[in-house]
C-alpha cells in the first residue's frame, strides 16, 4: 500500500551510528503508540525491520509511516491485533515469515492497567488485565518460538514492571499479571535454551512523563488518585510528587531508559543472558 505504511519501505537519511541489529526482523506488540512506538523506532534506528501488532490500527499506520520515513527501514502493520486472541498473534508470526523470511526479536509490550481495591473489583476487569498482560505474552512467546526454534536463534523480551517484583497497593490484577510474567519468562528460558532462543524481561519503574501517566483525566495519575492508591492525595500533583519521591534518583523512568536495555537484550551483546528480569527503576526496586 502507499503512504499508509503497511509493508512500505520509505527512504530516509542514514543513521549516524553503526546499527547493532542490521536487517534483523522484530515484532512489537502495542507498537503503534506510547512506549511501544518508542521501541519500534529504536529497533528501526538500530537497523531492524519491524512488524507492529496493535489494536489501534490507525495509530499503528501513522507510526509505521513516520518511522519508515525517519529510518529507511521496512515497518509492516499486521492489521488489527488483539494480543489476547491467538489467531491475531499467530498472524504476527506468520507475517514475519511471509514478509521477511525470518523472526529474530519479539517484544511483548502491549499491556493495560486497571486499578482499584480488591473488595468490589470487577471480575471482568481482572480477566481483561490477565488476558492482555499475561496471556498476550504467552501467545506471542509461543508463536515467536515456533519460528525461532526452527532457526536455532532468537530473543523474546517482555516489558514487565517493577510491579512484577513487589506487590502494588490497590493494583492486584496488574501486579498478579506481572508476577506471572516473570515466572513465564523463567520457564520459557529453560525450555527454549537448547535451541538458542533467549527469553528475558525488563521491569521499568514508573514512566511519569509519559502519556500513559499524565494524560489529563485518563492517565494513571488520575486513575491512581481515584483508586485511592496514594494515602492523603487530593490532586494528581500529590500523586506525581509521591511517586517521584519513592525513587532514589528522584525522577521517573523514560522511554530511552527502557529502550537502552531492550536493544542490549535484543542484540548479541547479551548472548549469554536468559531468564532474567532486569530492573530499570532508578534504584526503587533492587531485587
N, C-alpha and C positions, 0 to 999 in steps of 0.2 A: 504494500500500500504506500501512499505518498507521505505527506508531511505528518500524518498521524503517528508514525514512528514504529509501527508494527513490523519488525524484521527489516527495518530500513537502516542502511549503513550510510550515515551522513558525514561529510568531510569536516575536519576541524584542524586547528593548529596542533602541532606536535607537542607532546609532553616535554617539560623542561628537565625531567629526571628519568633515570633508567627504570622502566616498569619491571615490577617483580612478578607479575602474573601474565606475561605476554601471551596472548592467544589462548589463554585458558577459558573455560566455559563455566559460568556460575549461575545459580538460581538464587533469587532473593524473594522470600515471601513478604508481603506487605511492603514491597519495594517501590511503590509509587508515591509515598508521602513520608514526612517526618524522618525518623531515624533510618527507615528503610530506603528512602530516597538518597540520604547521605551515604549509606552503604553501597547502593548501586553506583553512585557517581565515583566513589573511591575505588571500587573494583575496576570500573572502566578506565579511570586515570592510571591504574596500575597495569593496564593492557588487556583486561579480561573482556570478553563478550558476555552479556548478561541477559538472562530471561527473568522478567518480572512477573510474579504472581500476586495479584492484588484484587480485592473485592470491589474496589473503586476503579473501574476501567478508565474513566475519563482522566483521573489523576495519573494513572499509570501511563497512559498515552502521552500526556503532557510531559511527564518526567522523562520518558523514553526519548522524545524528540529533543528536549533540552540537553540531555546528557550525550546523546549521539552527536549533536552539533558541537558540543564542547570538546569531546574526546576523540571523535572519529571511530569509535567502537560500535559494534552492532548491538542494539538494545531491542530485544524482542518481547512483546507483550502477549502473553498466552491467554488473552481473553479474561473473562471474569473468573477469579479463583477464590473459592471459599476453602480455607485450609482444613476445615473440618469435614469436607466432602472428599472421599477417597478418589472418586473419578476425576475431580478437578486437579488434585495433587498428582495423580498418575499422569495426567495430561502435561503437567510441567516437565516431568522427567522425560516423557516421550518427545516433547518439543526440543529438549536438549539434543537428543539423538537425531531428530529429523532436520533440525536447523544447523547443527554444528558437528554432529557425529560423535560427541563425547560429553561427559559431565565431570568437572574437576572439583567444583566447590558448591555446596548447598548451604545457604544461610537461612535458618528458621528464625525470622524476625517478627512475623505477624503476631500480635498479641493485644489483649484487651484487659481493662481493669474495671471491676465492679466492686465498689466498696460498701461497707455497711456492717453494723453489728450483727452478730450471729443470730440472736433471737429476732425472728421476723424476717431473716434474709430469705429472699425468694429463691426457690429451688431452680426455677428456670434460669435465673442469673448464674447460679452456681454451675449448672450444667454447661452453660454457654462459655463461661471462663475456662473450664476444663477442656471443652471441645476445641477451642481456638488455641489455647496456650500449651496444652499437653498433648491432646490427640493430634492436633495440627503438626506439632513437632514430630511425633511418632510417624505420621503418614509421610511427611517429607523425608525423614531419615530412611524409612522403609523403601520408598520408591527411588530415592537417590542411590541407596546402597545397591539395589539390584543392577544399576548401571555401573557403579564404581567397582563392585566386586569383579565384574567381568573384565574391567580394565586393570585390576590389581593396583588401583590408586584412587585417592580422593580425600577430601576434607569436608566434614559435616560440622557446622558451627551453629549452636543455639544461642540466641540472645536471651539470656536468662535475667537475673536481677539479684540485687543484694537480698531481696525477699525470698530467694531460694536458699539462703544461708541462715536466716533468722526470722522468726515469726513477725507478723506485721499487724499492728493494732487495727481492729475493725476492717480487716482485709484478708480474712481467712481463705476465701476462694482463690485469690491471686497467689498468696503465699503457698497454698497447697499445690497449685499448678506448677509453681516454680521449684519447689522442693522435689516434686515428681520429675521435673525436667532434669535435675541433676542426677537422680537415680537412673533415669533413662540414658543420660549421657554416659555414665559409667558402665552400664550394662551393655550398651551398643559398642562402646570402645573395646570391651573384652571380646565381644562376638566378632567384630569386624577386623580386629588387629591382624589376624593371619592373612588377610587379603590386602594389607597396606592401606586400609581405609581408616582414617583417624576421625575421632569424634570428641569435640571439646565444647565447652560453654563459656560465655562471657557474662559476668554478673555486674552490670553497671550500677552506679549509685543513681541518685535522683537527677533527672535531666531538667533541672529547674528553669533553664532559659528556653526550653522548647515549647512549641505549641501544645504538645500533649499536657504540659503542666499549666501554662499560663494563658491559654485562650479564655477570654472573659466569659464567664457564665457556664462553660462546659469543660474547662481544663481541670486537672487533678487538684489544683489549689482550691478551686471552688467545691469540687466533689468531696475532698477530704474535710473541708470546713463543714459541709452539710452532713457528712457522716460522723462528725464528732471525733475524728482521729486525733486532733490536737487539743488537749485539755486547756480550757480557758480562751481559746482562739475565738475571736468575733469577726475578723476580717481575713481576706486572702493574704494581706500583708503579714498578719500574725502567723499564718501557716508557712509562708515563704521564709520568714525570719526563723521559725522553729526548725525547719529542715536544713537551712543553711548552717545554723549553729550546731547541728548534730555532726557536721563534717570537720575533722581536724584541720583540713586545708581551707575551710571556710568558703567553699564555692561548690556549685553543682557540677555534675558530670556534663561533658559536652559530647556532641556527635564525634568530633575528632578524637576524643579520648577513647571512645568505643571503636572507631574505625582503625585507629593505630594498632590496636590489639587484634582486631578482626583480620587485617592484612597479614600480620605475623602468623596467625593460626592457619590462614589460607595458603601460605607460602611454604616453600621447602625449608625455610629457616626454622620451622617448628616440627621437622620431620620425625623427631623422637618424642613428641608430646601427644598423648591421647588420654582420654578420660578425665581431663582437668576441668574445673570450674573456677575461672580466674576472676578475682575481684578487680573492678575499676571504680573505686569508691572514695578516693581521696583520704583513705585511712579509716573510713567509717566502719567498714567490716574487714576483719583481718583473719578470718578463718576459712 
